[in-house]
């Protein structure tokens, strides 16, 4: 056998035409570089968001790999078909009458050449692609990868090496096909179909089928083996499939080279081996599919996006008494699209407290498009959603107006008012009302995980959803695969420290006004106007035209009404909410607060911002409270020191909990020191600090700031944030410290 | 030694070789004769294991060729001088073959020298003439210094000098005690080359004999030309002669325009002369003719002429 292998090696290297065939592989490099160049050309001149939406070029081999495969397949096929076409096969068979030995002896030399040449070619193709992309390769895309992935990215070195290996595999496939077909033109036709036609046909199929069929194409296997995408197969299954293709082709060749009459045995052995090699890893990997125990069905709510599936899940009202009364929670699912191997489930934790995650997920479905290539995305309409029907919507939606107590007596009076409003809702179902804390919400999320049959979950905690996210991390650290805090509330930062970014935002508003002629306060010192207004309103509340004197705005009312506008100026370039805010301030300075009341009424049906009982029923249990009047005074003094323009807003939520009928059941607690994976925090100018502070408490974590306004950046479709979050959720890779997302549109 | 025992080969419904049994012995040059399509190549391919027999077997030194570990050291064969890859040099071609059978690289140089291709050893085979390819094929067969050699139509494409060279080579190989089998469809060629002939037609064995015994078996005739063929025929037949009209074609002289030619067997020239004199018949010509082997061959294989017309359907090159 060794003699025959040596002889076949000599045959291979003594034919100059083989060198010429190998030289043709340079066309694969040209294809890679050319297409990468075109991508780069298309990339330039696009807006940031358009760039982010580009499909990734990955390791860059995909554009030329079919060409490379063709070259190696031809090299392999010619190793035997050239013997048939010249008649040399007869001479070879006289020299080596054991025919399968003759065929198999061609493998080592061919494989060795293809291995070396394939590796060299793969790396050159990669280098050419990266070079053609240049600096643009580093651009992060929405799908969570960079436009070009350098070898330093995880899995890329592996995918390039495997691509090189696969070229050797393809050379052997060519050999098998050549031996089976026995003619060069015939082999070329078969190989063209295998390498070129089938992948093209697969790409024309409708979507889930396209991804499924595409995953089985040889050219998609290296990426899947390296685990960096390419299709729906797990690495072992993809590797098994590649080997099975080689075995199948060589079996066909060995069968046909065997004299008729003795072929069945060869065919049977080869087919069995190929089946085994492809089936065993696939079976061992198991079906990664979900075992969706919840009975997913079309959603009853027809305002939800069509592809959303809905289910209900039963959870105990009181998790301490699981056998007790239960309630139904609506769960919404945006299923993975099947474009890539499914990695698991991402749970989008809604904000609020009490926002409907199902509605949010439906409304923001577009933000999850890329993520759904690999993940199911679920959310829940949590227990503390105000329109659940258990408690009266009206009482939960509204609440008392809040004033800053100046004395212990006023503090107590505020407490009596709050308690009366709370009792009005609580009396309908006290047990339910007393279990609206975020820890209960976190336990509900765990129940959903169990129902989904997922080993672990990944999370995007939005706004107040950060609190259930933290509680889940504390209760079930081993179940967290990844967690993103997006503009999340931070229970570890107290009062004014939570609002420093808002104060900074006011400064920006003032600067904008000074620079913008359309600002109603243009030409005045906005800070001075504002501070004079709120000081005067604290002494003499500013009436709202057409409303009772009770609706007159105190300084705190003005600040609370202005706060959402201060931190969210609205779309560039008009910044409508800042424009509106400046006008409201101007009118209030002139003695009429209806500029504020008009838009507050739209959102709350109240002329002044009420302290929402529905939110408080969670806040107050979650420990967003003052221990006593003394603490209130201390926090207030601190706020007045740190927040020259918006002092008092930081007291708003705890003031709503003064006098609350139920005591704190879920006080903030530290995150576990170990056992959690690194987290990712994201946030805008106004909410980055809070998220960053949370993830700083989990070793190895990172945070990305978006240099602009906004809240709930992922949901809002911020491409840069989506790119970083997706990369983290897909590959658990975090951005370097200090990474920022530039302002959209720049 | 090559032994063929009860060998039958079948292509579809056509029986190409029909229960052939023969033995090719060492120390002799054995000719394997038969018209085109008689089954010579098929038999040779069966000996080399290139075809699977329908029944029977072919053995080389007592073993099937395909079971030999390094077959080129036991038997060298040349079936088709064109069965080479034109892209390789003669030296590389032989090198590949030598390597596959664990034959020392020095043999390549030796056989190239033996067949006279040393000067073109580095040239691509694609540029070789048919004769050069035949020499290269011979070189490949000789590479393993085998005790058994088998050549299919080796004289094709050789110039007269080449043919003489090959005859000498075959002779010396046989004299070294090797078994040498070569096929041909031309008897005259064999007459000068072979010690022994095996003749087949339509896949069946027709003759298996020493060359001189075969020649003796087929005697010659006497050509008689006369203006009185009827009378002469009658008297010759009366004396035991076998007379048929002879076709003497263009050799008819103007003066003999009215004469007829007869081929006579069973009587020699002097007996015919005496008989003609006794009858007063003038003979225009009286020529004893030795039997040509070619004619003997034709007569042996007359039965297989029908088969010859079917021979186009016999695959020769295909490897199955």
Interface residues (C-beta under 8 A of the other chain):
Chain A: X3 X4 X6 X7 X8 X10 X11 X14 X15 X16 X17 X82 X83 X84 X86 X87 X88 X89 X90 X91 X92 X93 X94 X95 X96 X97 X98 X259 X260 X261
Chain B: X48 X49 X50 X52 X65 X66 X67 X68 X70 X71 X72 X77 X79 X80 X82 X83 X84 X85 X86 X87 X88 X89 X92 X95 X96 X97 X99 X100 X101 X102 X140 X317 X319 X320
